[in-house]
Structure formats: C-alpha cells, structure tokens
Amino acid sequence: MTAVDHMPSHDDDKTTQPGLRGDAGESLLWVRDLVKSFQIRSSAGFWRHEQLALRAVDHVSFDIKAGETFGLVGESGCGKSTLARCILRLLESDSGDIIFDGADLRTLSRDDMRAYRRRMQIVFQDPYASLDPRMSIGETVEEPLRVHGIGDQTEREARVDEVLSLVGITGDQRTRKPHAFSGGQRQRIGIARALILYPELVVLDEPVSALDVSIQAQVLNLLRDLQQRLNLTYLFIVHDLAIAEYFCDRLAVLYLGAVMEMADRETLFHNPLHPYTVALLSAVPTPDPAAGRRGKRIALSGEVNPLSTREGGCRFRSRCPIGKDRPLCRAEEPPLTQLQPGHWVSCHYPGELAPR
C-alpha cells in the first residue's frame, strides 16, 4: 500500500486535506497531490539496463496564506528544490493541482503562464552562478521589465534604482559588474531582480546557505523587512533548522519527495512527532552548552536511497530508529494524518521517539 492509497480523493471533504485550513480560495497558493518523476537508468546485469521512474515529488499537498512564510526542510536530495520548480513551472509536474490565487497553473498555456510569472519569482541559492558576469547589475535587474514590456527606458531605470535602494545597493553602483560585489551584495542583487516586478509570491531557494554566517543574519533580516513592507509571501527552502525556526511560520519536513511532518513553527520545534524530524532537530547546535550536554544527538544510519521507495512500506524505514524491524512499517506506507489541529504526521508510531 502506498501513500496515495491513504490520501483523500478530490471528492473527499476538503477539511481532511493535508495542510489545508480551508479551501483553495482562502490561500494564495494551494498545492494538492503534486507528483514529479524522472526516468533513470538502472543496471539489471552486466549488459542489461532498465528504465525506472524515480519520484522526486510524491503526492505532496500544502497551502500558503498571503503574507506567510512556509518552509520546506529536509536533507539534500529530498525534493525541496524540485517541488519549488514544479510550482513555478520551471519543471512540468506529472499530476496534481497547483492553484495560485484561484488559477490552476498546470492548465495554463505558455502565454497565460507568462503573465502569472510576474506575480511569482525566485531567489536562487548561489549568488555567484545566478548573475550573468557580462551584464551590469542595472541591466540584470532591469531585464525582467524589458522581457515583460514594462515602461520606457526612463521609467525602467527609475524603478531599478528604487528596488536596488530597497536592498541596500546605491544607484551609482548600477553600472558595475557582479565581480565587483561581495557574496552578500550579490545575493541582495538577486533579491532585487526577483522584486523588480513586485511579485506576490517569492520562492527563496536556500538564499543564505552560500553566505558567511555573519552575512546570513543581514540577508534574513532584509528579507523579513521586505516581506513586511511589500506584503510578500515566501516559500522558503532551507536545510538549516536553526534558520527555519527563526524565519518560518509553518514548515513541512520532506523525505524522498514526501511530507513526513507538517505543522506551525512552535509545534514542530517543541513537539515533533516523526522520528525523522526528531533526529534532524537533535543535530541542531544549541547556544547553551549545558543544554547541549544534556541532549543527545540521534544519528541516522545509512544513506538516503531514492530507490528504497520501490520496496514498499515506509520510505524512512531503513534509517528509522524505531521502525526498521517492525512488520507494519515494512508492509505499509503510513498515511499523512492530522493528529492535532494543523499538525500532520506520516508515521505508524508518531511520538514514540521522544526528543532528547
């Protein structure tokens, strides 16, 4: 039995949908049963190979309210960035619903989707690779305006200066190339490029992971300030749980493309119920040495194996401290179930592995 066998159908009562506090009309973004697969070649012998469908996103559902910061957390390779790119249709998903402000993005034509891209932007992880070294930062930030045919040259330059000022870059720097800026400044330029169209939803794909620790706080505070000033909604992809606790309102924990646990920040960090979440939180450094000595890190054995989902049962079973030898975990994929209001968990034995 797979996760989809447990998931409510589209005709079921909408209050039972994972991650939803109402219907799609009450959320800026509403994602339901999203699936994205990739074809990979697997060795079936010395001379033979077979094509396998690897699900990078496996029936994921959640919603985001306007003005909210929703976090996607998990280890590298769990499907966070793939999920975000499917939402923006930078990758085409296999099935599911992506409803943005009442419009089903998966059904839109290329021209119709182009109009919606003005309302949804992304800030990439690497500020070095995401900027064209041949273009000045003024040209880089102005490019979305030219692509969408917004304003004349004078109006576009004024808007570029305005947005650069919002992120702490002065107008007299607009003619410089990216190599003249530090990593933190380059990420600010990337943020300016995302904001130049005044979007409603901004996907932040690990925007501070490539920056020095001293710069991370500055960029996070800038993003928080811009969210309040411009009424932005964030989808925040992050692997650092300390940053997630500081920055996110609600979070979903992903493992091999599926949601393991989803809750608001306070609940997830103080009452985690899934063994994977508990293990991740046990590895978060604490500024209190005494508390750090009292706590014990839960080490997960083995590596993330995307092909383990083909074996059936719980996808986390082979690394789970409590379920690896249990028949139920071996036989059935646990459904994503709401155990408390707004707290969803995909585990046969939630809460058994207590935080240490």
Secondary structure, DSSP 8 states (H G I E B T S, - for coil): --HHHHS--TTS-GGGSTT-SS-GGG-SEEEEEEEEEEEEEEE-SSS-EEEEEEEEEEEEEEEE-TT-EEEEE-STTSSHHHHHHHHTTSS--SEEEEEETTEEGGG--HHHHHHHHTTEEEE-S-TTTSS-TTS-HHHHHHHHHHHTT-S-HHHHHHHHHHHHHHTT--GGGTTS-GGGS-HHHHHHHHHHHHHTT--SEEEEESTTTTS-HHHHHHHHHHHHHHHHHHT-EEEEEES-HHHHHHH-SEEEEEETTEEEEEEEHHHHHHS--SHHHHHHHHTS--S-HHHHHHS------S---GGGGGG-S-TTGGG-TTTTT-HHHHH-----EEEETTEEE--SSTT-S---
